[in-house]
């Protein structure tokens, strides 16, 4: 008999996972405040060696194509912008929460590779829209974090769900709802609420599978839905047939792109450079 975990008990079993370091909220507050100065943000980022390294690696990556090497945090932030800085801070500190996960439980590297591919495609799709939102990469990258939590905290129940999905050739999201009474999206949403990270992260995770219910975030959720449907087929994290659904046919009503452009983006995914916050 497999014990099926209650959602609250699953999350409360690891208090350390429920909070992000104070530096995350301090930096986000400075970014959102009209009274803060760039010097305050630079000083705070510079106090964290990991964030400093990530910011400098990002600005000096091939994506920005700069001739001269950028060596200071202040110069780097001026180039990448505060929105990208926000994404680096959130994703870096969330990623640190899962550094110690045993490979016997889940292949974390494979998980991030899949989600980086999804985020990269989502960013490309957004950039091809007539009016890009320019805020999709990091929310797409973390939108599936509930899967990682489920595999780490309740591996037996996760395997049970995966096996049922395989045998019945159903989408894993639907099987989770039937067996557990909640989904990995619910885990993502509840975790992000406790982390107190920007609303777009929460809404994309919440409506990734039902983007037509996403209200003002339907466009972002639809883009991530389409990107995930594609990357889960070509670069699956969970290698079971029947787990990954085709994109919802209603998606073209929520993405401002003709079908030919969507196929062009799919073709582009084999090459090109997309900035990786995880590098």
Residue pairs with C-beta under 8 A, 6 or more apart in sequence:
2 156
2 157
2 160
3 156
3 157
4 157
4 160
4 179
4 180
5 153
5 154
5 157
5 180
7 180
7 181
7 182
7 186
7 187
7 190
10 149
10 150
10 153
10 154
10 187
11 17
11 18
11 149
11 187
11 190
11 191
11 194
12 18
13 153
14 153
16 97
17 97
17 149
17 191
18 191
18 194
18 195
19 194
19 195
20 90
20 93
20 94
20 97
20 195
20 196
20 197
21 93
23 44
23 47
23 48
23 51
23 89
23 93
24 89
24 90
24 93
24 195
24 197
25 196
26 44
27 41
27 44
27 45
27 85
27 86
27 89
28 86
28 89
28 90
28 197
28 198
29 36
30 36
30 40
30 41
30 44
31 41
31 82
31 85
31 86
38 74
38 77
38 78
39 74
41 77
41 82
41 85
42 73
42 74
42 77
45 51
45 52
45 55
45 73
45 77
45 85
45 89
46 52
46 73
50 92
50 96
51 88
51 89
51 92
52 73
54 88
54 92
54 277
54 279
55 73
55 76
55 77
55 80
55 85
55 88
56 70
56 71
56 73
56 76
57 279
58 64
58 76
58 80
58 84
58 88
58 275
58 277
58 279
59 66
59 70
59 75
59 76
59 79
59 80
60 66
60 69
60 70
61 273
61 275
61 276
61 279
62 273
63 273
63 274
63 275
64 79
64 80
64 275
66 79
70 76
70 79
77 85
80 88
83 134
83 135
84 275
86 138
86 198
87 137
87 138
87 277
88 277
90 138
90 142
90 197
90 198
90 201
91 138
91 141
91 142
91 277
91 278
92 277
94 142
94 145
94 195
95 112
95 278
98 108
98 148
98 152
101 108
101 148
101 152
105 151
105 152
105 155
106 148
106 151
106 152
106 155
108 148
110 237
111 144
111 147
111 148
111 237
112 278
113 235
113 237
114 144
114 231
114 232
114 235
114 236
114 237
115 140
115 141
115 142
115 143
115 144
115 237
116 141
116 276
116 278
117 231
117 234
117 235
117 269
118 140
118 141
118 143
118 144
118 224
118 227
118 228
118 231
118 232
119 136
119 137
119 138
119 140
119 141
119 227
119 274
120 137
120 269
120 274
120 276
121 226
121 227
121 230
121 231
121 265
121 266
121 269
122 136
122 137
122 140
122 223
122 224
122 226
122 227
123 136
123 137
123 140
123 274
124 265
124 268
124 269
124 272
124 274
125 223
125 226
125 227
125 255
125 257
125 262
125 265
126 132
126 133
126 134
126 136
126 220
126 223
127 134
128 257
128 261
128 264
128 265
129 219
129 255
129 256
129 257
130 256
131 256
133 219
133 220
135 200
135 220
136 204
136 220
136 223
136 224
137 274
137 275
137 277
138 201
138 277
139 200
139 201
139 204
139 205
139 220
139 224
140 204
140 223
140 224
140 227
140 228
141 277
141 278
142 188
142 192
142 201
142 205
143 188
143 201
143 204
143 205
143 208
143 224
143 228
144 184
144 188
144 205
144 208
144 228
145 187
145 188
145 191
145 192
145 205
146 183
146 184
146 185
146 186
146 187
146 188
146 189
146 191
146 205
147 184
147 237
149 184
149 187
149 188
149 191
150 157
150 158
150 184
150 187
151 158
157 180
160 179
161 172
161 175
161 176
161 179
161 180
162 172
162 238
162 240
162 243
164 170
164 175
164 179
165 171
165 172
165 175
165 240
165 242
165 243
166 240
166 241
166 242
166 243
168 175
168 242
169 241
169 242
170 242
171 243
171 244
171 245
172 184
172 238
172 243
172 244
173 183
173 184
173 185
173 209
173 245
176 182
176 183
176 184
177 183
183 209
185 205
185 206
185 208
185 209
188 205
188 206
189 202
189 205
189 206
192 201
192 202
192 205
193 202
200 217
200 220
203 214
203 217
203 220
203 221
204 217
204 220
204 221
204 224
206 214
206 221
207 213
207 214
207 217
207 218
207 221
208 221
208 224
208 225
208 228
209 225
210 221
211 218
211 221
211 222
211 224
211 225
211 248
211 251
211 254
212 218
212 222
212 248
212 250
212 253
212 254
214 220
214 221
214 222
218 254
219 254
219 255
219 256
221 254
222 251
222 254
222 255
223 255
225 247
225 248
225 251
226 247
226 251
226 255
226 262
229 244
229 245
229 246
229 247
230 247
230 266
230 269
231 269
232 243
232 244
233 244
234 269
236 243
236 244
252 259
255 262
